[in-house]
Amino acid sequence: MHIQVIYKRLFTYIKESLHELKRVVWPTRKQAITHSIAVVVMSIAVAAFLAGLDLIFSFGVQQLLQVKR
């Protein structure tokens, strides 16, 4: 491809992207904070749940593999 075609496509892409960004309905500060807190809380909850499952399965595998004397 010619360098001019590449620049033209790049310019068109940037122009269209900026046009789309003007149409975006951005959240309010309060909504952004609320949603961010929800994401953090859910991430911690899922991490705790998975850690609990990991502990349970680790204990179970250790008990199964433990050599009985």
Backbone as a ProteinNet text record, in pm:
[ID]
protein_1_A
[PRIMARY]
MHIQVIYKRLFTYIKESLHELKRVVWPTRKQAITHSIAVVVMSIAVAAFLAGLDLIFSFGVQQLLQVKR
[TERTIARY]
83.9	0	88.1	34	104.1	90.7	191.1	193.5	77.9	38.1	-72.5	-203.6	-223.1	-345.2	-348.4	-234.9	-226.9	-260.6	-201.9	-230.3	-376.5	-433.1	-573.5	-663.9	-635.2	-715	-700.3	-579.2	-555	-630.4	-624.2	-694.5	-845.5	-898.7	-1041.8	-1080.8	-998.8	-1025.6	-1030.7	-932.8	-928.3	-1047.9	-1080.7	-1193.7	-1324.9	-1345.8	-1468.1	-1472.2	-1357.1	-1351	-1389.6	-1336.7	-1370.9	-1520.1	-1575.4	-1718.5	-1801	-1761	-1832.3	-1822	-1705.3	-1686.9	-1779.4	-1815.3	-1907.9	-2049	-2080.8	-2214.4	-2228.7	-2118.9	-2121	-2188.4	-2274.2	-2334.9	-2248.2	-2170.4	-2076.4	-2149	-2107.6	-2171.2	-2134.5	-2222.5	-2192.3	-2082.2	-2026.2	-1921.6	-1976.7	-2099.6	-2160.7	-2179.9	-2227.1	-2246.1	-2112.3	-2010.8	-1879.6	-1824.3	-1839.1	-1791.3	-1871.4	-2003.8	-2089.8	-2055.6	-2040.9	-2009.5	-1869.9	-1776.1	-1640.2	-1639.3	-1713.3	-1722.8	-1787.5	-1892	-1958.1	-1861.2	-1779.5	-1682.3	-1579.8	-1530.8	-1431.5	-1491	-1613	-1678.2	-1701.2	-1751.7	-1776	-1645	-1540.1	-1409.9	-1357.9	-1371.5	-1328.5	-1413.1	-1545.1	-1633.5	-1598.3	-1576	-1540.1	-1403.5	-1308.9	-1176.2	-1186.5	-1268.5	-1285.8	-1352.1	-1452.2	-1520	-1423	-1344.7	-1248.5	-1138.9	-1097.2	-997.3	-1054.4	-1181.7	-1246.8	-1252.9	-1292.5	-1294.2	-1154.6	-1054.8	-917.8	-875.4	-908.2	-873.3	-943.5	-1070.1	-1146.8	-1088.5	-1064.7	-1010.4	-867.6	-787.9	-650.6	-651.8	-738.5	-749.2	-793.8	-892.4	-941.6	-835.3	-760.2	-654.7	-545.6	-509.6	-408.2	-454.8	-582.2	-634.8	-635.2	-666	-666.9	-526.5	-429.7	-293.3	-208.4	-260.2	-183.4	-163.9	-39.2	-8.8	-54.5	-137.5	-187.1	-80.7	-54.4	45.6	-22.9
-119.4	0	125.3	226.4	353.7	419.6	493.4	561.3	660.6	722.4	818.6	749.8	628.3	553.3	519.2	480.3	446.6	569.1	683.9	806.6	847.4	831.4	867.6	779.1	649.4	557.3	588.9	618.7	653.3	780.1	881.7	1006.7	983.1	901.8	870.5	797.5	702.1	626.9	720.4	807.2	900.2	994.4	1046.5	1137.6	1068.9	945.8	872.5	836.1	802.8	770.2	891	1007.8	1129.5	1161.8	1139	1161	1067.4	941.7	845.1	884.1	931.8	970.6	1085	1169.8	1278.8	1226.7	1109.1	1051.6	966.8	938.7	854.7	929.5	858.3	915.4	871.3	964.4	932.9	928.2	838.2	832.5	955	983.9	1092.7	1046.5	1140.8	1104.8	1006.5	1032.1	944.6	803.4	792.9	661.4	588.6	660	598.5	546	624	580.7	460.3	465.5	355.1	226.5	234.8	115.9	63.5	152.8	110.3	36.4	87.4	21.1	-115.9	-125.2	-253.4	-354.3	-309.7	-399.2	-447.3	-357.6	-395.5	-494.5	-467	-556.6	-694.3	-698.8	-827.9	-902.7	-831.3	-894.8	-957.1	-885.4	-938.8	-1059.6	-1052.9	-1164.7	-1289	-1272.7	-1386.9	-1442.3	-1355.4	-1400.3	-1479.3	-1432.3	-1503.4	-1639.2	-1643.1	-1768.1	-1868.7	-1824.1	-1913.8	-1957.8	-1868.6	-1905.5	-2012.3	-1996.8	-2098	-2233.1	-2233.6	-2359.7	-2420.7	-2336.4	-2384.9	-2449.9	-2386.9	-2444.8	-2578.6	-2585.3	-2709.4	-2821.6	-2793.8	-2897.2	-2934	-2837.5	-2867.2	-2959.1	-2929.9	-3014.8	-3154.8	-3162.8	-3293.6	-3375.3	-3313.1	-3384.7	-3427.6	-3342.8	-3379.6	-3499.8	-3502.7	-3615	-3743.1	-3732.4	-3850.3	-3904.1	-3814.7	-3856.4	-3885.4	-3856.7	-3877.3	-4027.1	-4065.9	-4205.7	-4244	-4348	-4395.8	-4487	-4471.1	-4555.9	-4654.4
0	0	0	-57	-57.6	78.5	114.2	243.9	255.5	144.6	148.2	184.2	135.2	166	314.1	368.1	510.7	595.4	562.6	638	625.4	507.9	486.6	571.9	573.4	656.1	804.5	847	986.7	1024	938.8	963.7	971.2	880.8	880	1008.2	1049.6	1172.6	1293.8	1306.1	1419.6	1416.1	1299	1285.4	1325.2	1278.1	1312.3	1460	1516.2	1659.3	1744.3	1709.9	1784.1	1770.2	1653.2	1631.3	1720.9	1729.9	1814.7	1962.4	2004.5	2144.5	2184.6	2089.3	2118.7	2143.5	2090.3	2105	2231.4	2296.8	2416.5	2531.1	2604.2	2724	2841.4	2892.3	2998.7	3132.7	3223.4	3354.8	3438.5	3533.2	3625.3	3720.6	3793.5	3890.8	3993.1	4040.4	4140.9	4085.1	3960.8	3899.2	3883.2	3841	3822.5	3954.3	4060.8	4192.2	4240.7	4225.7	4269.8	4195.7	4065	3986	4017.1	4041.8	4076.7	4209.7	4306.3	4436.2	4420	4337.7	4314.5	4253.6	4159.9	4096.9	4198.4	4282.2	4382.4	4481.8	4529.5	4626.9	4566.2	4443.2	4378.7	4353.1	4318.1	4296.3	4424.4	4534.6	4664.2	4702.9	4679.7	4712.7	4631.1	4503.3	4418.2	4459.4	4490.1	4533.5	4663.8	4758.1	4884.6	4861.1	4774.2	4743.3	4681.9	4585	4521	4617.8	4706.9	4808.2	4901.1	4937.9	5021.9	4952.6	4825	4750.3	4742.4	4720	4711.6	4842.9	4954.3	5085.1	5107.2	5073.3	5092	5005.8	4878.8	4790.9	4827.5	4869.9	4912.9	5033.8	5128.8	5248	5208.1	5120.6	5077	5006	4918.6	4846.9	4943.6	5037.4	5136.6	5218.3	5254.9	5332.3	5248.5	5121.1	5033.5	5008.6	4999.1	4967.4	5090.3	5206.9	5329.5	5350.4	5381.1	5403.7	5543.9	5551	5681.6	5742.3	5870.6	5937.3	6025.2
[MASK]
+++++++++++++++++++++++++++++++++++++++++++++++++++++++++++++++++++++

